[in-house]
Amino acid sequence: MLRFTVRSINIINIPIRCLSSTNIVSAPFKQKEGKTKQKMVTKKNDKVDVKRSTNLTHLPFGEAVRNLQFEKTASELKIDELTSDFSRGKVFIYPKKIESKLKSMGGFKKFQFQESFAKPITLTTSNTTRINELFVNKLDEKFENNRLYIDGSKGIGKSTLLNQAIALSLLKHNHDIIVLHMDNAEVIGNGSSNYIFNNKLSIYQQPMITRRWIKKILAANEDTFKKMKLTQDVKFTKDKLEIKLTANKHTLYDYLSQNFEFGKTDPHTHFKYLINEIKQHSKNIPVLVSIDNFNAVTDFSLTQYKSPDFNPIHIQEFEMGKFLIDVANGSIGFEKGGVLLSKCNDFAPNRKTIEVAVYPEREYNLYMKQPEFDLELARKLQGIKPFEMTSLTIDESRELMKIWKDQGVLIVRKDFNKKDFNQESSQVVEVDMESQFEKIVLNSFNTSQGNPMGMFKQIALTY
Amino acid sequence: MGVVVFGKSIKHNFSVKVGLAKTIFGIGYDTAERLMAKVKIYPQCKMNQLTEPQIMDLNREISQLLVEGHLKQKINNDIKLKKDIGSIAGMRHYYGFPVRGQRTCTNASTARRLNKVNRYRL
């Protein structure tokens, strides 16, 4: 209030200010005598700012650990690269090119503890040698005779074996092979993608899933697709311009890298065209199709999607679902190559469709109905050979744990002994670290029965 | 940020099924699923992922249902009819007592709160 009066007096006393073009309010105050104008001084903080938050509090624990990216600070790996003439029972890293391909395909999954090491490591076991003999060496033979279903308990290394099979086949054929990998087949039926009905093909299309999958296979097969010439002319629109690609001139890479119609919400026939092109080239280039979590497709054949009359849509009515079933069935029409299917134990164990299809000699309840059992689909999938995983041997476990020890994942220390009453504290017990390590190996091998995930959890995630 | 469907603002990060069921009077989870199937909205779709044509289709489908004010009016009318014809249920509504044989010595607090002739204010 006092301030206001001073200002108003000032304005009245200085008539010249009123005639000036500047705003009256912006006229300077007259300083009182004996007072100095105060200056704004910012306080200087001598303390160094410490970043405390990692912004991970909103994430679940496992996800938060992954986001911390411990692999960047992990010690350097001095392990040999995987070759086609590998020796059994040794730990390898993937060659750089193959590792990047596997990464782009989604081969290394969440919660596989890959962040413990600077690079993803892999142990060649009896399963690796078996898959090499039964599958990789037969990729030049007929596609429909080379179909395997990898079965085993949780954490035994089924997804890792898929990666190994892909890596070995890429090494064997010198990267001249088409790898169509689907890292999680459950996305087709779990209702996470938009869907449209294509009246022309009378099939449902899922643009979001198809676009993502095309992106992955394009990154993984870039070199191979650049060699593959188109066999038919094709045209599509890009940025409102029509693009025409001619046969024997342009390549499949040109087609896939420019065509964004896979992700559009309008019906199209491009997926069919792509499969036809791969089919044409499969005479010369073998096709490896690997599908992880395949039991999610078969055991949940009635999907979460509903038709307009509120009936669940069958997995075979989807374009991608039909492709996967045809591939597993062998009726897709690829000449050379093979298909590897893998099980996931996270889904309902009481559903028996894939089990009945792969093990027809086993007894099953004849009165089972949907959704537990889909007889039609089980009949369609007959002819797939089972590949049952075996757990690690004691030597393989020791070799794996030696690497963990070298990398600092496994800490070898003396056992904790509770002091007895009146025991002297100065008593020093010497422990032989070699024998202590052997003790840990035997202990974890016995408790987990050679399951690598169980071993890792027992060693690294428990205290 | 909200997405406006049928004149109601629904939070952007709600799934469509939950958003419709929680916001619009007269639509439950089952009806919401049926609506989504008709309009071809995928099951895990969030409110902010809806396109403009899909929202218009949803509005059109919801407007054909008996929801919100019309449904509330119907419930009020039904209670009033019961009272007018002199039925026991109508009288119980009038007195604010339980209608379906529940005890009144104790409890019956829900009935006292809800059972009126004009159940919903319009």
Interface residues (C-beta under 8 A of the other chain):
Chain A: N190 G191 S192 S193 N194 Y195 I196 F197 Q304 Y305 K306 S307 P308 D309 F310
Chain B: E33 R34 M36 A37 K38 K40 Y42 P43 Q44 C45
